[in-house]
């Protein structure tokens, strides 16, 4: 499972993290203003995100609903780690404190992020 998400996938995840789960129609209604997607494009993105392991699908009263498979902190950690390791070739410890001023992260989430950022490459977090 890949914890990294591209810009369009982040648009979907940002709608799901606060609410927990939504149908494809609800996701479309939430992101179409920002993305300009048609409903079929939204369905394609959601399906690909499920295949990639970013979303989980379940049924509620016969309607398919999607929820994030990863927390915001897990995705942020994977993206920050990939950027610093792959793009900037930084091999040492990565300070989670660079995100300390974010209004979107609690102290507990910052601690979790620090663990993710500084886990050995083979560790599962």
TORSEMI-904705 format. One record per residue (C-alpha): residue number from 1; x negated, z negated, y negated; residue in three letters. Coordinates in nm, 3 decimals. Example, Ala and Ser with C-alpha at 12.3 -4.5 7.8 and 13.67 -1.06 7.14 Angstrom:
BEGIN
<pt 1; <-1.230; -0.780; 0.450>; "ALA">
<pt 2; <-1.367; -0.714; 0.106>; "SER">
This chain:
BEGIN
<pt 1; <0.000; 0.000; 0.000>; "UNK">
<pt 2; <-0.134; 0.094; -0.338>; "UNK">
<pt 3; <-0.079; -0.156; -0.617>; "UNK">
<pt 4; <-0.173; 0.091; -0.887>; "UNK">
<pt 5; <0.107; 0.267; -1.067>; "UNK">
<pt 6; <0.104; 0.564; -1.301>; "UNK">
<pt 7; <0.281; 0.573; -1.637>; "UNK">
<pt 8; <0.612; 0.701; -1.500>; "UNK">
<pt 9; <0.611; 0.448; -1.217>; "UNK">
<pt 10; <0.545; 0.172; -1.469>; "UNK">
<pt 11; <0.856; 0.281; -1.661>; "UNK">
<pt 12; <1.062; 0.213; -1.350>; "UNK">
<pt 13; <0.887; -0.112; -1.260>; "UNK">
<pt 14; <0.926; -0.248; -1.613>; "UNK">
<pt 15; <1.303; -0.210; -1.572>; "UNK">
<pt 16; <1.307; -0.379; -1.232>; "UNK">
<pt 17; <1.078; -0.678; -1.285>; "UNK">
<pt 18; <1.321; -0.873; -1.509>; "UNK">
<pt 19; <1.638; -0.784; -1.316>; "UNK">
<pt 20; <1.507; -0.784; -0.961>; "UNK">
<pt 21; <1.699; -0.484; -0.831>; "UNK">
<pt 22; <1.897; -0.183; -0.946>; "UNK">
<pt 23; <2.058; 0.126; -0.802>; "UNK">
<pt 24; <1.902; 0.466; -0.869>; "UNK">
<pt 25; <2.180; 0.530; -1.123>; "UNK">
<pt 26; <2.103; 0.204; -1.305>; "UNK">
<pt 27; <1.732; 0.285; -1.303>; "UNK">
<pt 28; <1.808; 0.631; -1.441>; "UNK">
<pt 29; <2.029; 0.491; -1.717>; "UNK">
<pt 30; <1.756; 0.243; -1.811>; "UNK">
<pt 31; <1.463; 0.491; -1.824>; "UNK">
<pt 32; <1.617; 0.827; -1.918>; "UNK">
<pt 33; <1.597; 0.760; -2.292>; "UNK">
<pt 34; <1.224; 0.694; -2.266>; "UNK">
<pt 35; <1.141; 0.955; -2.002>; "UNK">
<pt 36; <1.394; 1.233; -2.060>; "UNK">
<pt 37; <1.435; 1.266; -1.682>; "UNK">
<pt 38; <1.733; 1.424; -1.513>; "UNK">
<pt 39; <1.903; 1.209; -1.251>; "UNK">
<pt 40; <1.743; 1.415; -0.972>; "UNK">
<pt 41; <1.398; 1.350; -1.120>; "UNK">
<pt 42; <1.469; 0.978; -1.126>; "UNK">
<pt 43; <1.575; 0.992; -0.759>; "UNK">
<pt 44; <1.253; 1.179; -0.671>; "UNK">
<pt 45; <1.035; 0.925; -0.855>; "UNK">
<pt 46; <1.216; 0.632; -0.692>; "UNK">
<pt 47; <1.179; 0.788; -0.345>; "UNK">
<pt 48; <0.808; 0.851; -0.398>; "UNK">
<pt 49; <0.760; 0.496; -0.526>; "UNK">
<pt 50; <0.928; 0.364; -0.211>; "UNK">
<pt 51; <0.698; 0.580; 0.004>; "UNK">
<pt 52; <0.396; 0.459; -0.195>; "UNK">
<pt 53; <0.496; 0.096; -0.135>; "UNK">
<pt 54; <0.581; 0.013; -0.496>; "UNK">
<pt 55; <0.956; -0.029; -0.430>; "UNK">
<pt 56; <1.168; -0.175; -0.150>; "UNK">
<pt 57; <1.506; -0.025; -0.067>; "UNK">
<pt 58; <1.804; -0.223; 0.057>; "UNK">
<pt 59; <2.181; -0.180; 0.060>; "UNK">
<pt 60; <2.434; -0.385; -0.127>; "UNK">
<pt 61; <2.798; -0.307; -0.050>; "UNK">
<pt 62; <2.694; 0.036; 0.078>; "UNK">
<pt 63; <2.490; 0.123; -0.231>; "UNK">
<pt 64; <2.114; 0.174; -0.210>; "UNK">
<pt 65; <1.932; -0.060; -0.446>; "UNK">
<pt 66; <1.564; -0.082; -0.524>; "UNK">
<pt 67; <1.348; -0.380; -0.603>; "UNK">
<pt 68; <0.979; -0.407; -0.689>; "UNK">
<pt 69; <0.757; -0.456; -0.384>; "UNK">
<pt 70; <0.486; -0.603; -0.607>; "UNK">
<pt 71; <0.491; -0.845; -0.898>; "UNK">
<pt 72; <0.388; -0.746; -1.247>; "UNK">
<pt 73; <0.071; -0.956; -1.201>; "UNK">
<pt 74; <-0.023; -0.779; -0.877>; "UNK">
<pt 75; <0.014; -0.436; -1.039>; "UNK">
<pt 76; <-0.169; -0.543; -1.355>; "UNK">
<pt 77; <-0.451; -0.693; -1.151>; "UNK">
<pt 78; <-0.493; -0.382; -0.937>; "UNK">
<pt 79; <-0.488; -0.152; -1.239>; "UNK">
<pt 80; <-0.734; -0.363; -1.440>; "UNK">
<pt 81; <-0.963; -0.395; -1.140>; "UNK">
<pt 82; <-0.951; -0.021; -1.071>; "UNK">
<pt 83; <-1.023; 0.061; -1.435>; "UNK">
<pt 84; <-1.316; -0.176; -1.465>; "UNK">
<pt 85; <-1.467; -0.101; -1.124>; "UNK">
<pt 86; <-1.406; 0.275; -1.102>; "UNK">
<pt 87; <-1.424; 0.388; -1.464>; "UNK">
<pt 88; <-1.665; 0.141; -1.624>; "UNK">
<pt 89; <-1.868; 0.049; -1.311>; "UNK">
<pt 90; <-1.837; -0.324; -1.385>; "UNK">
<pt 91; <-1.927; -0.515; -1.070>; "UNK">
<pt 92; <-1.924; -0.878; -1.186>; "UNK">
<pt 93; <-1.645; -1.124; -1.251>; "UNK">
<pt 94; <-1.356; -1.001; -1.463>; "UNK">
<pt 95; <-1.201; -1.242; -1.712>; "UNK">
<pt 96; <-0.824; -1.276; -1.685>; "UNK">
<pt 97; <-0.849; -1.441; -2.027>; "UNK">
<pt 98; <-0.846; -1.092; -2.182>; "UNK">
<pt 99; <-0.469; -1.104; -2.115>; "UNK">
<pt 100; <-0.419; -1.461; -2.240>; "UNK">
<pt 101; <-0.244; -1.354; -2.561>; "UNK">
<pt 102; <0.020; -1.154; -2.374>; "UNK">
<pt 103; <0.370; -1.293; -2.422>; "UNK">
<pt 104; <0.456; -1.151; -2.078>; "UNK">
<pt 105; <0.226; -1.375; -1.873>; "UNK">
<pt 106; <0.258; -1.746; -1.801>; "UNK">
<pt 107; <-0.039; -1.974; -1.735>; "UNK">
<pt 108; <0.039; -1.959; -1.362>; "UNK">
<pt 109; <0.046; -1.580; -1.375>; "UNK">
<pt 110; <-0.288; -1.576; -1.557>; "UNK">
<pt 111; <-0.434; -1.792; -1.280>; "UNK">
<pt 112; <-0.292; -1.553; -1.018>; "UNK">
<pt 113; <-0.435; -1.259; -1.214>; "UNK">
<pt 114; <-0.776; -1.424; -1.220>; "UNK">
<pt 115; <-0.762; -1.458; -0.841>; "UNK">
<pt 116; <-0.668; -1.091; -0.802>; "UNK">
<pt 117; <-0.933; -0.968; -1.044>; "UNK">
<pt 118; <-1.210; -1.163; -0.880>; "UNK">
<pt 119; <-1.118; -1.133; -0.511>; "UNK">
<pt 120; <-1.375; -0.960; -0.294>; "UNK">
<pt 121; <-1.298; -0.590; -0.249>; "UNK">
<pt 122; <-1.193; -0.641; 0.114>; "UNK">
<pt 123; <-0.965; -0.939; 0.043>; "UNK">
<pt 124; <-0.590; -0.899; 0.052>; "UNK">
<pt 125; <-0.421; -1.076; -0.240>; "UNK">
